[in-house]
Amino acid sequence: MYNETVMKEFASPQNVGAMPDANGVGQAGNESCGDVMKIYIKVVDDVIVETSFLTFGCAAAIATSSMATTMIKGKTIAEALKLTNKQVVKKLDGLPAQKIHCSVMAEEAVQAAINDYKSKVKKSN
Amino acid sequence: MNKSNQQKLQRVYLDHSATTPLDPTVLATMLPYFGDTFGNADSVHYFGRQAAAAVDTARRTIASLIGAKHSEIFFTSGGTEANNWVIKRVPYAKQDKGNHIIVAAIEHPSIISATKQMEDDGYKVTYVPVDSKGIVDPDTIQKAITDKTVLISVMLANNEIGSIQPVAEIAKIAKKHGIAMHSDAIQAIGSVEVNVGKLGVDFLTLSAHKIYGPKGIGCLYIRGGQKIGKFIVGGHQERTYRGGTTNVPGIVGFAKALEIAVRDMEKNSTKLAELRDYFVSEILKRIEHITYNGHPTKRLPHNTNFTFDFVEGESLIMSLDLDGIACSSGSACSSGSLTPSHVILAIGVPEEKAQGSIRFSLGKSTTKTQLDYTIDKIVKRVDKLREMSPLFKQFTDGKKLI
């Protein structure tokens, strides 16, 4: 069902854990749909310097969380906002059709985290 | 993970309710029918007669092992076909009487999917609920009966949580009302006694591959005189009731597998129940926030099913797969679907928790050493996934606040 890249990412996920000093946190999904993805980012001078995630979900959800948080690390928030689920799927060499929604969640969680950061910056200004 | 690591990986198969390995004795019994004795059982010549004789012997063996007459055994391609046959063609044969079917809410997808189709075709179906331990109350069946009810189908033992159903009691109720009674005994056979006379059923489904027999063969027991329409038609096989060239090696293997399963039932069940109880007590001792699903005693000896809070089922299955352990989220037939198990929901586990339900089903070759390895890995993997779970963090953060 899963290809080797997905299994590798799932077996040794990167960026796992909550980030106490994050300045942007985004969540996608909900308990009843079976997946909850929470992405933490730390932004310095518009650049995402650190990322992490907490995910309750299937192997694909964990693999996409790991991959998405890796992909946006070092990017400016403008660049990271352009991250699409298709890019994450491509980087994972594909996902089974019924698991594509996991990559959509990753895209949504990244955007939510960036928007959370932006709204905080706005408030403090 | 490199190749040498994978080769060293210990493999522990704990998914015997999905399928079992073929018993070597069964294979040996089958092999001649893949070789020289290859004839079509319907051919009149020597080759055909040899095949027909083997099928006849197998049919008599199977019949006698479940207390049936040989003329009451109809071979099918497996349990799914036999279940579909009953659900779709018994009501058809009894359409003068009514159009209502009663099944348990925890039936296998081969029953539930068939009843859904019947609903699409205008039939009325009642899905009788179960209690929190997964057992059907015969009284609820009694209450569901209307003057239009033509068929009741309740499995003898559930495939996900192993709960054993009071089929004999339900069959008595069915008989009193003149309603046909079917039971899917696929999971039960080999673990509990299956005797069609004692159970009082009119129809019963069996499958070979759950009892160390081959895949692709099963049967439907049809009590003499019971009405059922034909499902798969073709030639004159199975007394015209089931067309298709006879699966001779499958049938021969099925009979051998059933013979062994019934012969060794008591010995295997005792051993499996001991191992199972050890496994369950260790898991419950070592892991917090966990529910053991199903009935404590009215249960198949090799079945365990747990709900691990804050952990999603598939990710645990895939994690354990990395450790060489094979288990499942209940029904292999429904994995790949995104909805939680209808059985786990039926026993009252809330939807968000139902995602974390896992079945470990033991088998003849399961050892205590394998289980100890598995227990250790489950503890570690659950810990790791909980560390990754935002729901677990929410829970522990909440606890800290209090």
Interface residues (C-beta under 8 A of the other chain):
Chain A: M1 Y2 M7 K8 F10 A11 P13 V16 G17 A18 Q27 E31 S32 G34 D35 V36 M37 K38 L54 T55 F56 G57 C58 A59 A61 I62 Q98
Chain B: M1 F310 V311 E312 E314 S315 M318 S319 L322 G336 S337 L338 P340 E351 E352 Q355 E387 M388 S389 P390 L391 F392 K393
